[in-house]
Amino acid sequence: MPSFYNRLLWQCKRSLKHFVRPQGLQYGRLQMRNLHALQVLNGDLDHLPNHVRDFVVSGARLCQPDNIHICNGTKEENDSILSLLQKEGMIKPLPKYENCWLARTDPKDVARVESKTVIVTEKKRDTIPIPLGGDQVKSQLGNWMSKETFDQALSNSFPGCMKGRTMYVIPYSMGPVGSPLSKIGVQLTDSAYVVASMRIMTRMGNAVLNALGDGEFVKCLHSVGSPLPLKANLINNWPCNPERTLIAHIPDRREIVSFGSGYGGNSLLGKKCFALRIASRIAKDEGWLAEHMLILGITNPQGRKKYIAAAFPSACGKTNLAMMNPTLPGWKVECVGDDIAWMKFDSEGRLRAINPENGFFGVAPGTSMKTNPNAMKTVQKNTIFTNVAETSDGGFYWEGIDEALPPGVTVTSWLGKEWKPGDGVPCAHPNSRFCTPASQCPILDKDWESPEGVPIEAVIFGGRRPQGVPLVYESFNWSHGVFVGAAMRSEATAAAEHKGKVIMHDPFAMRPFFGYNFGHYLAHWLSMEHRKDVKLPKIFHVNWFRKDENGNFLWPGFGENSRVLDWIFRRVDGEQSAKETPIGYVPADGALNLKGLGQINVDQLFSLPKPFWEQEAMDIRKYLTEQVNEDLPHEVINELKSLEKRVKKM
């Protein structure tokens, strides 16, 4: 597929004739001295690698900004960006903390917009399995857009979209700069908020360009879609164009295009767009894994350490687990990453993982000194908060922060309105976030930036399941573990535009993030079992969220989850501390350390109601056969049949 930049430049050629003086415009080159109404405010185009310069020139010709700023990633640049954002009213300081800032978005631009997030491929089946019933049935495993529809959408949106604005050029590395597991991207954006956030979330600046040389990079083009002069008043000084938002990925070309949104995964293109959707496709092509997983290191009282990767849907406790303070004496957890893992087998057959990110983009509500003290300590400086509430003494506030307000201190909600407890509306948006440097985490693993990655010995899947699913179980083998990941279900979260607490299928916690056909993704995971001389990690499933008949949680969670990790640790070591059930291995009687916990209804916590699992198996079969259909690997079908047989005998 030809690059969309080349196609659109051809389509838009006539509309660009006033952008620069004709004698100064040569395709692939930009002669600065002949530019009309365009300045390079920072950096030097002539010192960019040729293929990066060509990309910048193409983006500038298309989007028609007034200025170009090539980001170098320095503190001085960041201070300037933050000052600009403050001057424009997009952020304000939170003086209670060091270099912390609050942004409020347009209420229409608050979360990932899955319905407007697409993958562009030649064939629809390259992106999503064709559901049973064909095009008459809506796929739940991603959105495909044809090349022709995509071209039209771009033609309608991007020409002139940055008029009056500065186009920032962000060279960034996903993963430690120079690591063999890392990848490089270059994002063009007209949002200074994105620049400040990407500096936190990625390694950004001159070092990345030096490492890139003439190597490959992922092309990322982003615009808030609000050229100047504005046609309508801004809300919260937040430029966006929600009616025309589109987040598109072209995996064949390693390109990402985002229009209309300025927030979160819609605009910070290194995050879900690159690190999962594009990277999962690169990983398939190159034989590794790009997953929606935290990475933690856990050390037992004897000083032995293991690394674990865990996949949960957004807002299901990934950050809390990654930064856990264990309650079990002598145990220690250290954080490598809280959201994304890139994993590749090394020359000795060990699965090695890096966290490709440089910061945490965590959900604020529910975070407190009780639930996640390490996150609270991390965000005390150099942090951008978005859509949280503000206290009159210059602090942040949100639901579940578990802190009493000092006498006389008032709260302003994320909507800019006075708020009091009991008002009946949340003071912070449910998807409000903190964007904070990982280096500030007090329990950051010493090897979190190890170029070769850390060795993964266990993979955990999990989600919010209030009924029927036990606290923890282990898969019978790798193929069964892949099936467990494929069968994941969880309550919907506020990270996207879903509402209510409906139980949704979320295979591998990747449902919104697959960069290619989910059936082919399953085949890729299954293929790991057939590699020679590799050491596959054990696979587990956890559920911290099971409730009793009165709606109360059966398990205390948070630091007490170290008791589950203790059992997983021992199982990886080969300890015979499990008993077989129809769904997998669960802890044998007495194998789970519950000392000091008080009254825990273990029988209910691990009960497997036959009616529940009959229905669960039916729901899994319906989902996989209807949604994955002909692309469902036979190994997964066999695992489903085996589960149905075992449940029938319960």
C-alpha positions in Angstrom: 0.0 0.0 0.0 1.6 3.4 -1.0 2.3 5.8 1.9 -0.8 7.9 2.7 1.4 10.9 2.9 2.4 10.5 -0.8 -1.2 9.9 -1.8 -2.6 12.9 0.1 0.2 15.2 -1.0 -0.8 14.5 -4.6 -4.4 15.0 -3.8 -3.8 18.2 -2.0 -1.1 19.7 -4.2 -3.2 22.5 -5.6 -4.5 23.6 -2.2 -0.9 23.9 -1.0 0.3 26.3 -3.6 0.1 29.3 -1.2 1.9 27.5 1.6 5.4 28.2 0.3 6.9 30.1 -2.6 6.9 27.6 -5.5 10.6 27.9 -6.1 11.3 26.8 -2.5 9.3 23.6 -2.6 10.8 20.4 -3.8 9.4 17.0 -2.9 11.3 15.5 0.0 13.3 18.6 0.7 12.5 21.9 2.4 14.7 24.9 1.8 14.2 27.1 4.9 15.3 30.4 3.4 12.6 30.3 0.8 9.7 29.4 3.2 6.7 31.7 3.3 4.9 32.1 6.7 6.7 29.2 8.2 9.5 29.2 10.8 11.6 26.5 12.4 11.5 27.7 16.0 13.7 25.0 17.4 16.2 22.5 15.9 17.6 22.2 12.4 15.8 20.3 9.6 19.0 19.9 7.7 20.5 17.9 10.6 17.6 15.4 10.7 18.2 12.0 9.2 17.0 12.2 5.6 14.0 9.9 6.0 12.9 11.8 9.1 13.2 15.1 7.3 11.2 13.8 4.4 8.4 12.8 6.8 8.5 16.2 8.5 8.4 18.0 5.2 5.4 15.9 4.0 3.5 16.5 7.2 4.2 20.3 7.0 3.1 20.5 3.4 -0.1 18.7 4.2 -1.1 20.3 7.6 0.3 23.8 6.8 1.5 24.8 10.3 2.9 28.3 10.9 5.9 27.0 12.7 8.0 23.8 13.2 9.6 22.9 16.6 11.9 19.9 16.6 11.9 18.6 20.2 15.2 17.9 21.9 13.8 16.5 25.2 15.7 18.9 27.4 14.5 20.3 30.8 14.7 23.8 29.3 12.5 22.9 26.4 10.0 21.2 28.8 9.9 24.3 31.0 9.2 26.4 28.0 6.4 24.0 26.8 4.8 24.1 30.3 4.9 27.9 30.4 3.3 28.1 27.0 0.5 25.7 28.1 -0.1 27.7 31.2 -0.2 31.0 29.2 -2.8 29.4 26.9 -4.9 28.3 29.8 -4.6 24.6 29.1 -2.9 23.8 32.4 -2.5 25.4 35.8 0.0 24.7 38.5 -0.9 22.7 41.6 1.3 24.7 44.0 0.9 22.2 46.8 3.4 20.0 45.0 6.7 20.4 43.0 6.2 21.0 39.3 2.7 19.5 39.1 0.0 20.7 36.8 -3.7 20.3 36.2 -5.4 20.1 32.8 -9.1 20.0 32.2 -10.3 18.7 28.8 -13.4 19.4 26.8 -16.0 17.1 28.3 -16.4 15.5 24.9 -12.7 14.4 24.9 -12.1 12.3 28.0 -11.2 8.7 27.0 -10.1 6.4 24.3 -12.7 6.4 21.5 -12.8 2.7 20.4 -15.7 3.2 18.0 -13.5 5.6 16.0 -10.3 3.6 16.2 -9.5 1.6 13.1 -7.0 -0.6 11.4 -6.4 0.0 7.7 -5.4 -3.1 5.6 -6.0 -4.3 2.1 -8.3 -7.1 3.2 -10.7 -6.9 6.1 -9.7 -10.3 7.3 -6.2 -9.1 7.8 -7.6 -6.9 10.6 -10.5 -8.8 12.1 -12.0 -12.3 11.8 -15.1 -12.3 9.7 -17.9 -13.1 12.2 -20.4 -15.9 11.7 -23.1 -14.2 9.6 -20.6 -12.1 7.7 -20.9 -8.3 7.4 -24.3 -8.4 9.0 -22.8 -9.1 12.4 -20.7 -6.4 14.1 -17.2 -7.6 15.0 -16.2 -7.0 18.6 -12.5 -7.6 17.9 -11.6 -4.3 16.2 -12.7 -2.0 13.5 -11.5 -2.3 9.9 -11.4 0.6 7.4 -10.8 0.2 3.8 -7.9 2.1 2.1 -10.4 4.1 0.0 -12.5 5.2 3.0 -9.4 6.1 4.9 -8.1 8.2 2.0 -11.4 10.1 1.9 -11.4 10.6 5.6 -7.8 12.0 5.5 -8.6 14.2 2.5 -11.5 15.7 4.5 -9.5 16.3 7.6 -5.8 16.9 7.3 -5.2 19.6 4.6 -4.5 22.8 6.5 -5.5 21.3 9.9 -2.5 23.0 11.7 -2.9 26.5 10.3 -1.9 29.1 12.8 -0.3 26.5 15.0 3.2 25.0 15.6 3.9 21.5 14.4 6.0 19.7 17.0 8.4 17.0 15.8 8.8 14.4 18.6 11.5 11.7 18.1 10.9 9.0 20.7 12.0 5.6 21.7 9.7 2.9 23.0 12.0 1.1 25.4 15.5 2.1 26.5 17.4 4.0 23.8 19.6 1.5 21.9 18.1 -1.7 23.4 17.6 -4.5 20.9 14.1 -4.8 22.1 13.2 -1.1 21.6 11.6 0.6 18.6 11.6 4.2 17.5 8.8 6.5 16.5 8.5 10.1 15.2 5.3 11.9 16.0 4.1 15.1 14.4 1.6 17.0 16.5 0.1 20.4 17.0 -0.5 19.9 20.7 2.0 21.2 23.3 0.1 19.1 25.9 1.1 16.0 23.9 4.7 17.1 23.8 4.8 17.5 27.6 3.1 14.2 28.1 5.2 12.3 25.6 8.4 13.5 27.3 7.1 11.8 30.5 5.8 8.6 28.8 8.7 8.0 26.3 12.4 8.6 25.9 12.3 11.6 23.7 14.8 13.9 22.1 18.2 14.1 20.4 19.5 10.8 21.8 16.7 9.0 19.9 17.7 10.6 16.6 21.3 9.7 17.2 20.3 6.1 17.8 17.9 6.0 14.8 20.4 6.9 12.1 19.0 5.6 8.9 17.0 2.9 10.6 13.2 2.3 10.5 10.8 4.3 12.6 7.0 4.3 13.0 5.4 7.4 11.4 2.9 9.1 13.7 0.8 12.1 12.6 -1.6 13.8 15.1 -3.7 16.9 15.0 -6.3 18.2 17.4 -8.2 19.3 14.3 -8.6 22.9 15.4 -6.8 25.3 12.9 -6.6 29.0 13.7 -8.6 31.2 13.7 -11.1 29.1 15.6 -14.6 28.7 14.3 -16.1 28.0 17.7 -15.2 28.8 21.3 -13.0 26.4 23.2 -14.2 24.6 26.3 -11.5 24.7 29.1 -9.1 26.1 26.4 -8.9 22.6 25.1 -8.7 22.3 21.3 -10.3 19.2 19.8 -12.8 18.1 17.2 -14.7 15.2 18.7 -17.3 15.0 15.9 -14.5 14.2 13.4 -12.2 12.1 15.6 -10.4 9.3 13.9 -7.5 7.2 15.2 -6.2 5.0 12.3 -3.3 2.5 12.1 -1.7 1.3 8.9 0.3 -1.7 10.1 1.7 -2.6 6.6 3.3 0.8 6.5 4.0 1.2 10.2 2.0 4.4 10.3 -0.4 5.9 12.8 -2.8 8.8 12.0 -4.9 10.5 14.7 -7.3 13.5 14.2 -9.6 15.4 16.5 -8.7 14.2 20.0 -6.1 15.7 22.3 -6.2 13.3 25.2 -4.8 9.9 26.3 -4.3 7.0 24.0 -5.9 9.0 21.2 -3.1 11.5 21.1 -0.1 10.0 23.0 0.6 7.8 20.0 3.5 5.9 21.6 1.0 4.3 24.1 -1.7 2.0 22.9 -1.4 2.9 19.2 2.3 2.1 18.8 3.1 0.0 21.8 0.2 -2.4 21.3 -1.6 -2.1 17.9 1.3 -1.5 15.6 3.8 -3.3 17.9 1.6 -6.5 18.1 1.8 -6.6 14.3 5.6 -6.0 14.2 5.9 -8.7 16.9 4.0 -11.2 14.8 6.2 -10.4 11.8 9.4 -10.7 13.9 8.4 -13.5 16.3 7.9 -11.8 19.6 5.0 -10.5 21.8 3.7 -7.0 22.4 1.1 -7.3 25.3 -1.1 -5.2 27.5 0.7 -6.5 30.6 2.4 -5.1 33.7 5.8 -6.5 34.7 6.9 -6.9 38.3 9.8 -8.5 40.1 9.0 -10.4 43.3 11.6 -11.6 45.8 10.8 -14.2 48.5 12.2 -14.1 52.1 15.1 -16.3 51.0 16.2 -13.6 48.5 15.2 -15.5 45.3 13.6 -13.3 42.7 11.2 -14.0 39.8 9.6 -11.7 37.2 5.9 -11.9 36.3 3.9 -10.4 33.6 0.1 -9.8 34.1 -2.7 -8.8 31.7 -5.7 -7.0 33.1 -8.1 -4.7 31.3 -7.6 -1.0 32.0 -8.7 0.2 35.5 -8.7 -3.4 36.9 -5.7 -3.0 39.2 -2.6 -3.3 37.0 -0.9 -0.3 38.5 -1.9 -1.4 42.1 -0.4 -4.8 41.5 2.7 -3.5 39.8 3.4 -1.2 42.8 2.3 -3.5 45.6 3.5 -3.3 49.1 3.3 -7.0 50.1 1.7 -7.8 53.5 3.5 -11.1 53.8 6.6 -10.7 55.9 9.9 -10.8 54.0 8.4 -10.5 50.5 9.3 -7.6 48.2 7.7 -6.4 45.0 9.5 -4.1 42.5 8.0 -2.4 39.5 9.3 -2.8 36.0 6.1 -1.5 34.3 2.4 -1.1 34.9 0.8 -1.4 31.5 2.7 -2.8 28.5 5.3 -5.6 28.0 7.3 -6.4 25.0 8.7 -9.9 25.2 11.2 -11.9 23.2 13.0 -15.2 23.7 16.7 -14.7 24.1 19.5 -17.0 22.8 19.1 -19.3 25.8 15.4 -19.7 25.3 14.3 -17.4 28.2 11.4 -15.1 27.6 12.7 -11.6 28.2 10.5 -8.5 28.7 11.0 -4.7 28.7 8.6 -2.0 29.6 8.6 0.2 26.5 7.2 3.2 28.4 9.1 5.8 30.4 6.2 6.8 32.7 2.9 5.9 34.2 -0.4 7.0 32.8 -2.5 5.8 35.6 -6.2 6.0 36.5 -6.5 8.5 39.4 -9.9 7.6 41.1 -9.4 4.8 43.6 -5.7 5.5 44.0 -4.8 6.3 47.7 -2.3 5.7 50.4 -4.3 2.6 51.3 -4.7 1.1 47.8 -1.4 2.2 46.2 1.0 4.2 48.4 3.8 3.9 46.0 1.8 5.5 43.2 0.8 8.3 45.6 4.5 8.9 46.4 5.4 8.8 42.7 3.0 11.6 41.7 4.1 14.2 44.2 6.3 16.0 41.6 6.8 16.5 37.9 3.3 15.2 37.1 0.5 16.2 34.8 -3.0 15.5 36.2 -5.9 15.6 33.8 -9.6 15.8 34.7 -9.1 15.3 38.5 -10.6 17.7 41.0 -8.6 20.6 42.6 -8.5 21.6 46.2 -8.5 25.3 47.2 -5.1 24.8 48.9 -3.5 23.8 45.5 -3.8 20.1 45.7 -5.5 17.2 43.7 -8.6 15.2 44.8 -10.6 12.3 43.4 -13.0 9.6 44.4 -11.4 7.0 46.6 -8.4 9.2 47.6 -9.3 8.3 51.2 -8.1 11.6 52.6 -10.2 14.0 54.7 -10.3 17.5 53.5 -8.7 20.0 56.0 -11.1 22.5 57.6 -11.9 25.3 55.2 -10.5 23.6 52.1 -13.0 23.4 49.2 -13.0 21.3 46.1 -13.5 22.3 42.4 -14.6 19.4 40.2 -13.1 18.4 36.9 -15.9 20.4 35.3 -14.7 23.6 37.1 -17.7 23.7 39.4 -17.8 23.8 43.2 -18.2 20.3 44.6 -19.0 18.9 48.0 -19.1 15.2 49.2 -22.6 14.0 48.7 -23.3 16.0 45.6 -24.2 12.9 43.7 -21.8 13.4 40.9 -18.1 12.5 40.8 -15.6 15.3 41.5 -13.1 13.7 39.1 -13.8 12.1 35.8 -13.8 8.2 36.2 -11.0 8.1 33.6 -9.0 11.0 35.0 -5.3 10.4 34.9 -1.9 11.1 36.3 1.0 11.2 33.9 4.2 10.8 35.9 7.8 9.7 35.4 8.5 6.0 36.2 11.9 7.0 37.6 10.1 8.6 40.6 8.5 5.3 41.7 10.0 4.3 45.1 10.0 0.6 44.3 11.2 0.8 40.7 13.2 -2.3 39.8 16.9 -1.7 39.4 16.8 -3.6 36.0 13.7 -1.7 34.7 15.8 -0.3 31.9 18.0 -3.3 31.3 18.6 -3.5 27.5 18.2 -7.2 27.4 15.0 -7.2 29.5 14.0 -9.2 32.5 13.3 -13.0 32.5 9.5 -13.8 32.7 8.6 -17.0 34.5 4.9 -16.6 34.9 2.1 -14.9 33.0 -1.2 -13.9 34.8 -4.5 -13.1 33.2 -7.3 -11.5 35.2 -10.3 -9.3 35.3 -13.3 -8.1 37.4 -15.5 -11.1 37.9 -17.9 -10.6 40.8 -19.3 -14.2 40.5 -18.1 -17.7 39.9 -14.4 -17.3 39.0 -12.0 -18.3 41.8 -9.3 -16.2 43.3 -6.5 -18.0 41.4 -6.0 -21.0 39.2 -3.2 -22.3 37.0 -3.6 -23.6 33.4 -2.9 -27.2 32.7 -0.4 -26.4 30.0 0.5 -23.7 27.4 -2.3 -24.5 25.0 -4.8 -24.4 27.9 -3.2 -21.1 29.1 -3.7 -19.6 25.7 -7.4 -20.6 25.9 -7.7 -19.1 29.3 -6.4 -15.8 27.9 -8.8 -16.1 24.9 -11.7 -16.6 27.2 -11.1 -13.6 29.5 -14.1 -11.6 30.5 -14.4 -8.6 32.8 -16.6 -5.7 33.8 -16.3 -2.8 31.4 -14.1 0.1 32.6 -14.1 3.9 32.3 -10.9 3.9 30.2 -13.1 3.8 27.0 -16.6 5.1 26.2 -18.4 2.0 27.7 -20.9 2.7 30.4 -22.3 0.5 33.1 -20.8 -2.7 34.6 -21.6 -5.1 31.9 -19.4 -8.2 31.7 -17.5 -8.0 28.4 -15.3 -10.4 26.6 -11.7 -9.0 26.7 -9.3 -11.7 25.4 -5.8 -11.2 26.7 -7.0 -7.8 27.9 -6.2 -6.8 24.3 -9.7 -6.5 22.8 -9.3 -2.8 21.9 -5.6 -3.2 21.0 -5.2 -6.0 18.5 -3.2 -4.8 15.5 -4.3 -7.7 13.4 -6.8 -10.6 13.2 -7.4 -12.1 16.6 -7.5 -15.6 15.3 -4.0 -15.1 13.8 -2.9 -13.6 17.1 -4.0 -16.8 18.9 -2.1 -18.9 16.4 1.0 -16.8 17.1 0.8 -17.4 20.8 0.2 -21.1 20.2 3.2 -21.3 18.0 5.5 -20.5 20.9 4.9 -24.1 22.2 6.5 -25.5 19.1 9.7 -23.5 19.2 12.8 -25.5 20.0 14.8 -24.8 23.2 12.5 -22.3 24.7 11.4 -22.1 28.4 7.7 -21.2 28.4 6.3 -19.4 31.5 3.5 -20.9 33.5 0.1 -19.3 32.9 -2.4 -18.3 35.7 -5.7 -16.6 36.1 -6.6 -14.4 39.1 -9.8 -12.6 40.2 -9.5 -10.2 43.2 -13.1 -9.0 42.7 -15.4 -11.9 43.7 -18.3 -10.9 45.9 -20.6 -12.7 48.3 -24.4 -12.7 48.1 -24.5 -9.3 49.8 -22.2 -7.7 47.3 -19.2 -7.6 49.7 -15.7 -8.6 48.3 -14.6 -12.0 49.5 -10.9 -11.1 49.2 -9.3 -8.0 50.7 -7.0 -7.5 47.7 -4.2 -4.9 47.4 -1.1 -5.9 49.5 -2.8 -9.2 50.4 -2.5 -10.2 46.8 1.1 -11.1 47.7 -0.4 -14.3 49.2 -1.5 -15.3 45.7 1.9 -14.3 44.2 3.5 -16.4 46.9 1.6 -19.5 45.7 2.4 -18.7 42.1 6.1 -18.3 42.9 6.1 -21.7 44.6 4.2 -23.3 41.7 6.8 -21.9 39.2 9.4 -23.6 41.4 7.6 -26.9 41.0 6.0 -27.2 44.4 3.2 -29.8 44.5 0.7 -27.4 46.2 -2.2 -27.6 43.9 -5.3 -29.7 43.2 -7.0 -30.3 39.9 -10.4 -28.8 39.1 -12.4 -28.7 35.8 -11.0 -25.2 35.0 -7.4 -25.7 36.1 -5.2 -26.2 39.2 -6.1 -24.3 42.3 -4.2 -24.1 45.6 -4.4 -27.3 47.6 -6.0 -27.2 51.1 -3.7 -25.1 53.2 -1.4 -24.1 50.4 -2.5 -20.5 50.3 -0.9 -18.6 53.2 -3.8 -17.0 55.0 -2.0 -16.4 58.4 -3.2 -13.2 60.0 -5.9 -12.5 57.5 -8.8 -13.2 59.8 -12.1 -14.7 58.5 -11.8 -15.6 54.9 -14.5 -17.8 53.3 -12.1 -20.0 51.3 -14.8 -22.4 50.2 -16.9 -19.6 48.6 -13.7 -17.9 47.2 -12.8 -21.1 45.3 -16.2 -22.5 44.7 -17.0 -23.5 41.1 -20.8 -23.4 40.8 -21.8 -25.8 38.0 -24.6 -23.6 36.6 -22.2 -20.7 36.5 -19.6 -22.6 34.6 -22.1 -24.2 32.3 -23.2 -20.7 31.3 -19.6 -19.5 31.2 -18.7 -22.3 28.8 -21.7 -21.5 26.6 -20.9 -17.8 26.5 -17.2 -18.5 25.6 -18.3 -20.9 22.8 -20.8 -18.4 21.5 -18.2 -15.6 21.5 -15.4 -17.6 20.0 -17.4 -19.4 17.3 -19.4 -16.3 16.3 -16.6 -13.7 16.6 -13.5 -15.6 15.6 -15.3 -18.1 13.4 -13.2 -19.7 10.8 -10.0 -18.1 12.1 -10.3 -19.9 15.5 -7.3 -22.3 15.8 -8.2 -25.9 16.3 -6.2 -26.0 19.5 -8.6 -23.4 21.1 -11.6 -25.4 19.9 -10.2 -28.5 21.5 -9.6 -26.7 24.8 -13.2 -25.4 24.7 -14.5 -28.9 24.1 -12.4 -30.3 27.0 -13.7 -27.6 29.3 -17.3 -28.4 28.4 -16.7 -32.1 29.1 -15.1 -31.4 32.5 -17.9 -29.0 33.5 -20.5 -31.5 32.5 -19.0 -34.0 35.0 -18.9 -31.5 37.9 
